[in-house]
Amino acid sequence: MQEIIIYIILLACVLWIGRHIRQSARQMKEDDNPCAHCASGCDLRRMMEEKQQRCKEKSKKKKKSCCG
C-alpha cells in the first residue's frame, strides 16, 4: 500500500514538472522578446543594455546649445 502511494506522489510530481516545462516553452515561443525569459546574467541582455547606454551617451554629446 505504501508503494502505491509513493508511486502516485512521484507521478503527480512528474506531471506537475512536465506541465510547468510545457507552459514555459509555450510562453517562450509566443514571446518575441529574446530576453523575456533570460536570467540576469544573459549575454544578449547585457549586450543590448550596453548598446542602449552607448546610444544615450552619443545622443547627449550631439545636443547643441541654442545659447552657445
Secondary structure, DSSP 4 states (H G I P E B T S, - for coil): -HHHHHHHHHHHHHHHHHHHHHHHHHHHHH---TTTT--TT-HHHHHHHHHHHHHHHHHHHHPPPS--
